[in-house]
Amino acid sequence: MPYSAHLIKSLDPSAYCDPPPVFGPDLCPNMIAAQAKLVYQLNKYYNERCQARKAAIAKTIREVCKVVSDVLKEVEVQEPRFISSLSEIDARYEGLEVISPHEFEVVLYLNQMGVFNFVDDGSLPGCAVLKLSDGRKRSMSLWVEFITASGYLSARKIRSRFQTLVAQAVDKCSYRDSVKMVADTSEVKLRIRERYVVQITPAFKCTGIWPRSAAQWPPPHIPWPGPNRVAEVKAEGFNLLSKECYTLAGKQSSAESDAWVLQHLELPGQPLNGYHMKTLLLYECEKHPRESDWDEASLGDRINGGKATSALEAAAKQTWRLAREILTNAKSLDKL
């Protein structure tokens, strides 16, 4: 008997009589039937859609990482400071993020950030800068030629140099017939076999510190995560990425081109991705810290946030009423 069939059988209202009850008496048979139907559909969707998609993406990742590793190996030959950090650990590639089935990002971790101070004063939304520590000389840094006159380590200059190196490596690598640089962008992007796009982003891993812009996490007085888990997450830190920061577009900040993007923040205008799903999962874990809140029979409630169908329908209707009012009435915002 399939797993879903076992689960549906266990949710049968007859379980209230003989054998002993599976659920508490506060759940009516209609609620149990609805949960059973939702769990069945979840299992069906996972087996028919997610498994096949997961296997296809895993195959693509292996192909993409072979090409990227070969390119980065050539980069390292030209410039030993850019050492490839792409590695496979427990069947997962460290530093690789799947944006979509045809789009990926590889983070290239750089060494020797220690001579710089991390400055996150809120003046650059979504970004921070790395400034040469007091008393430190430029010559003490591995990245001396990328330090500005003001003492900032320029993310743009490092990215520009890395882009030049990657372009040269593409012409020399063993996959040169199937990979090329994406033009008209300051980002380092590769197009592989005309099907996949991989962005390679230089970055520094910041451990043992926590950015000001994330200081509000976790909220006080929540049962999950506990103090030890919070300390573990904050000790692991975050990444500073050398990539375009759209929140600074149009601003005439002297540190704009030197700024590094904080990875824990999502920028406006980006589509929904795995990061958003992880964030929603985190919120649900904070609201429902008990193990029993995450068994198979409760997955439906976790996915819809624990709201009843009628409550979701009412919220959808209210949202549409507001949207229609805003679209059709020019003075609607005066009343909201």
C-alpha positions, -999 to +999 in steps of 0.1 A: +000+000+000+014+035-009+026+058+018-003+082+011-028+054+014-014+044+048-017+081+059-053+085+046-063+053+064-048+066+096-069+098+091-102+079+086-128+092+111-136+056+120-103+057+139-122+075+166-139+043+177-119+012+172-089+013+173-084+042+198-084+078+185-056+090+164-065+127+167-079+147+196-117+151+198-114+187+188-109+177+152-141+170+134-143+143+106-146+170+079-113+186+090-096+152+091-109+144+056-097+177+043-062+171+058-061+136+043-069+150+008-043+177+011-016+153+022-025+129-006-021+158-031+012+168-016+026+133-019+013+130-055+028+163-065+061+155-049+064+121-065+052+131-100+067+166-103+094+173-077+113+141-079+118+143-116+127+180-115+151+174-086+169+146-106+171+168-137+185+197-118+211+175-100+223+163-134+225+198-147+244+210-116+271+183-121+276+194-158+277+231-149+301+226-120+325+207-142+327+237-166+329+263-139+356+244-120+377+242-152+373+279-158+382+288-122+413+265-124+425+286-153+418+318-133+439+305-104+468+298-127+468+334-139+460+350-105+466+328-074+446+352-052+414+340-068+413+304-055+383+283-064+361+275-033+336+254-053+337+220-038+314+190-034+306+180+002+281+153+010+267+153-026+262+191-024+283+218-040+295+244-014+290+279-027+265+270-054+229+284-054+202+273-079+183+303-090+162+284-116+166+252-136+187+272-161+203+298-139+229+294-111+252+315-089+286+304-076+302+323-048+340+325-049+352+331-014+383+354-011+410+353+016+425+378+040+397+402+049+413+406+084+430+440+078+397+457+071+369+469+093+333+460+085+313+492+083+275+488+083+261+522+094+229+521+074+239+548+049+241+523+021+208+502+022+215+466+016+252+471+015+283+476+037+319+487+031+353+473+041+377+500+053+413+496+061+418+493+098+435+522+117+472+518+117+472+493+089+492+500+058+480+492+023+510+469+018+497+447+046+467+437+025+466+409-001+444+432-022+465+463-021+458+476-056+420+475-050+421+498-020+409+534-028+426+566-016+400+567+012+410+533+024+380+513+011+384+479-005+365+484-038+341+457-047+338+471-082+376+471-088+379+435-076+349+424-098+364+442-128+397+424-124+380+391-119+359+396-150+390+401-171+406+370-157+375+349-163+373+361-199+409+350-205+403+317-188+373+309-210+395+311-241+420+287-225+398+261-207+390+227-221+353+236-225+360+268-245+338+255-274+307+253-252+311+283-228+313+321-234+311+353-213+278+372-211+284+407-225+270+441-215+271+435-177+295+443-150+287+410-134+308+379-142+284+356-160+290+325-182+266+311-208+271+273-210+259+253-241+235+282-248+212+268-222+226+277-187+237+310-172+261+309-142+270+341-123+303+338-104+304+363-075+336+372-055+328+374-018+341+376+017+327+353+044+321+373+076+321+351+107+317+360+143+299+392+136+263+401+128+251+430+106+232+459+120+205+456+093+196+421+107+198+432+144+160+427+148+164+389+144+154+369+163+123+386+178+123+386+216+102+361+236+099+333+210+103+296+219+122+288+188+151+291+179+167+287+213+197+308+225+222+282+215+209+279+179+208+317+176+244+320+188+254+293+163+237+311+134+252+345+143+287+329+147+284+314+112+279+349+100+270+361+064+286+369+031+297+402+015+292+399-022+308+419-050+278+425-072+256+453-085+235+468-057+202+481-072+193+500-040+221+524-048+211+530-084+211+568-091+227+577-058+259+598-058+275+581-029+313+583-028+313+547-015+288+534-040+313+516-062+332+503-032+302+488-015+297+451-009+262+436-010+249+419+022+237+384+011+211+380+039+190+408+023+167+404-007+166+434-031+133+447-045+122+437-080+136+402-077+113+372-084+104+348-056+130+321-051+143+296-026+153+323-002+117+334+003+106+298+009+133+294+036+122+327+052+086+315+053+097+282+068+117+301+095+086+321+104+065+289+106+092+273+128+091+303+152+053+302+154+051+264+158+082+251+177+067+217+187+076+185+169+039+175+167+032+207+146+054+192+118+041+157+114+025+146+081-010+154+092-001+190+099+018+198+067-013+214+052-017+238+081+020+247+079+018+254+042-011+278+045+001+293+077-025+275+099-054+294+084-087+278+076-099+278+039-126+302+047-101+326+063-079+324+033-108+331+009-119+361+030-084+375+029-082+370-009-115+388-013-104+417+009-071+420-010-090+421-043-113+448-030-084+469-020-066+463-053-097+472-074-102+504-054-066+515-060-068+507-097-101+524-104-101+553-080-074+579-082-082+592-047-083+558-031-050+563-013-065+593+006-090+569+022-066+540+030 
